Amino acid sequence: MKKSILLFSVLILFVACSGAPKFKAGDIVLADWYQDNWHLGKLGAECNEGSGWTVDFNDSFYDSAEGQESTCYTMDKIVANTPPAADKIKVGDVVLGEWVEDAYYSAKVDKIEGDKYSIKFVSDGWESQVTLDKLRLVPEKKVEEKKDSE
């Protein structure tokens, strides 16, 4: 009986801990720099009592000035910089699509043909055809907000 309880507890702990991506200082991520304007950056320090990270953006325009207080980005404003698995994307999904090098914006998947994804950017309706390596999943909360606002 004790073994069963112990195994069940371990299983519960594993499930509870496996939901959100786990980040560490130095990870390269995409962060929502400003109003759905996502850019590559490197995680600095945890902030906001462990519920966010500071981000140093790759582009010097977005770097926080040395000696100034860094902005804390909450977890709904940070995503892993890894393409999703093909089976995670379907027509109608809102994703982050690369607009120009290292800059991503919310886009809706309009069509999938082989390894090509036709997307339409939410902010301006601009259409693009990209491969999976140019897409990123948005945090769950962000997906719900975008779908509700359509």
C-alpha positions as CSV (number, residue, x, y, z in Angstrom):
1,M,0.0,0.0,0.0
2,K,2.8,2.4,0.9
3,K,4.5,1.7,-2.4
4,S,1.3,2.4,-4.3
5,I,0.9,5.8,-2.5
6,L,4.5,6.7,-3.2
7,L,4.3,5.8,-6.9
8,F,1.0,7.7,-7.2
9,S,2.6,10.8,-5.5
10,V,5.5,10.6,-7.9
11,L,3.2,10.4,-10.9
12,I,1.2,13.4,-9.7
13,L,4.4,15.4,-9.2
14,F,5.6,14.5,-12.6
15,V,2.4,15.5,-14.3
16,A,2.2,18.8,-12.3
17,C,5.8,19.7,-13.3
18,S,5.6,18.8,-16.9
19,G,3.1,21.4,-18.2
20,A,4.9,24.7,-18.8
21,P,8.3,24.8,-20.4
22,K,11.2,25.0,-18.0
23,F,13.7,27.8,-18.7
24,K,17.1,28.6,-17.3
25,A,19.3,31.7,-17.4
26,G,21.1,31.9,-20.8
27,D,18.3,30.2,-22.8
28,I,17.5,31.8,-26.1
29,V,13.8,32.5,-26.3
30,L,11.2,34.7,-28.1
31,A,9.8,37.4,-25.8
32,D,6.9,39.7,-26.5
33,W,8.9,42.9,-26.5
34,Y,5.9,45.1,-27.1
35,Q,2.3,44.4,-28.2
36,D,2.7,41.2,-30.2
37,N,6.2,42.1,-31.4
38,W,8.2,39.0,-30.5
39,H,12.0,39.0,-30.7
40,L,14.9,36.7,-30.0
41,G,16.6,37.3,-26.7
42,K,18.6,35.6,-23.9
43,L,17.1,35.0,-20.5
44,G,18.8,36.9,-17.7
45,A,17.6,36.5,-14.2
46,E,14.3,35.2,-12.7
47,C,12.1,38.0,-11.5
48,N,8.6,38.7,-10.1
49,E,9.1,36.0,-7.4
50,G,10.0,33.3,-9.9
51,S,7.0,33.9,-12.3
52,G,9.1,35.8,-15.0
53,W,12.5,36.5,-16.5
54,T,14.5,39.5,-17.6
55,V,15.4,39.3,-21.3
56,D,18.4,40.7,-23.2
57,F,17.4,41.0,-26.8
58,N,19.8,40.1,-29.6
59,D,19.1,43.3,-31.5
60,S,21.0,46.2,-29.8
61,F,17.9,48.4,-30.4
62,Y,16.0,46.3,-27.9
63,D,18.8,45.8,-25.3
64,S,18.1,47.2,-21.9
65,A,20.6,49.9,-21.2
66,E,23.3,48.9,-18.7
67,G,22.7,50.3,-15.2
68,Q,18.9,50.6,-15.8
69,E,16.3,48.4,-14.3
70,S,15.5,45.4,-16.6
71,T,11.9,44.7,-17.6
72,C,10.4,41.5,-16.1
73,Y,8.6,39.4,-18.8
74,T,6.0,37.1,-17.4
75,M,5.7,33.5,-18.7
76,D,2.8,34.5,-21.0
77,K,5.3,36.8,-22.8
78,I,8.0,34.2,-23.3
79,V,8.1,31.1,-25.6
80,A,10.8,28.6,-26.3
81,N,12.7,29.3,-29.6
82,T,11.9,25.9,-31.0
83,P,9.6,25.0,-33.9
84,P,6.6,23.0,-33.0
85,A,6.0,19.4,-34.0
86,A,4.0,19.2,-37.3
87,D,1.1,17.4,-35.5
88,K,0.7,20.4,-33.1
89,I,-0.3,22.8,-35.9
90,K,-3.7,22.7,-37.7
91,V,-5.6,25.0,-39.9
92,G,-7.2,27.8,-37.8
93,D,-4.6,27.8,-35.1
94,V,-3.0,31.1,-34.1
95,V,0.8,30.8,-34.0
96,L,3.8,33.1,-34.0
97,G,5.1,33.4,-37.6
98,E,8.4,34.8,-38.6
99,W,7.8,38.1,-40.4
100,V,11.4,39.1,-40.8
101,E,14.6,37.6,-39.4
102,D,14.2,37.1,-35.7
103,A,10.9,39.0,-35.5
104,Y,7.7,37.1,-35.0
105,Y,4.0,38.2,-34.9
106,S,0.7,36.4,-34.3
107,A,-0.6,34.7,-37.4
108,K,-3.5,32.4,-38.2
109,V,-2.8,29.2,-40.2
110,D,-5.0,29.3,-43.3
111,K,-3.7,26.3,-45.2
112,I,-1.2,23.4,-44.8
113,E,0.1,21.8,-48.0
114,G,2.9,19.3,-47.3
115,D,5.6,21.2,-45.5
116,K,4.3,24.6,-46.4
117,Y,2.1,26.6,-44.1
118,S,0.0,29.5,-45.4
119,I,-0.4,32.1,-42.6
120,K,-2.1,35.5,-42.3
121,F,-0.7,37.9,-39.8
122,V,-3.3,39.0,-37.3
123,S,-2.3,42.7,-37.1
124,D,-2.3,43.6,-40.7
125,G,-3.6,40.7,-42.8
126,W,-0.3,40.2,-44.6
127,E,-0.1,36.7,-46.0
128,S,3.0,34.5,-46.1
129,Q,3.9,30.9,-46.9
130,V,6.5,29.5,-44.5
131,T,7.9,26.2,-43.4
132,L,7.6,24.7,-39.9
133,D,10.9,26.1,-38.7
134,K,9.5,29.7,-39.1
135,L,6.6,29.0,-36.7
136,R,6.4,29.0,-32.9
137,L,3.6,28.1,-30.5
138,V,2.2,30.9,-28.5
139,P,1.6,30.5,-24.7
140,E,-1.9,29.1,-24.0
141,K,-3.2,32.3,-22.5
142,K,-2.1,34.3,-25.6
143,V,-3.8,31.8,-28.0
144,E,-7.1,32.1,-26.1
145,E,-6.9,36.0,-26.1
146,K,-6.3,36.0,-29.9
147,K,-9.1,33.5,-30.7
148,D,-11.5,35.5,-28.5
149,S,-10.7,38.8,-30.2
150,E,-11.4,37.5,-33.8
